Amino acid sequence: MRPTKRTAAVALVLLALAAWAGGPLGRPAPNFQGTTLDRTRFDLAAHLGQKPIVLHFWASNCPPCRLEAPYWAQAQQAYGDRLLIVGVNVQDIPTLAREFVAKYGWTFPNVQDGTAAVAAAYRVTGKPTTVFVGTNGTVVGYHPGPYANATAFEQDLLRLLAWRP
């Protein structure tokens, strides 16, 4: 059976949607600059190529973000010398975000994304979302939504640490 023009068009749309939904996998990580919650400047480009990077898109009013917040503090403590964790605080009230960071003991940089421009560049459609960037600056993993448990989260971190271009 030969595909019709309509079937081909639908297939192309579905392929485009699948590529968009998967984020920028396999592509260079979109660069961004911004101000962190502790009011310092951050430029992702200054960190690319040094060690693997984990971008964590979150907000203080996100219930799943609160559930997995302890994972991030533990990851910073366990792997902070081998990878860079960067929080991207999306469309949040800075005061509430600072209280969240203090409550959970996060010591990694948290960039404010008040307009959600960084989230859009990474095709983040919900919080939390985790993006893994390899040492060559390529997006090598994308985890939309919360982690079911700490073990699943740690497995993704270990995969990133073992990844080679």
Secondary structure by P-SEA (a helix, b strand, c coil): ccccaaaaaaaaaaaaaaaaaaccccccccccccccccbbbbbccccccccbbbbbbbccccaaaaaaaaaaaaaaaaccccbbbbbbbccccaaaaaaaaaaaccccbbbbcccaaaaaaaccccccbbbbbccccccccccccccccaaaaaaaaaaaaaccc
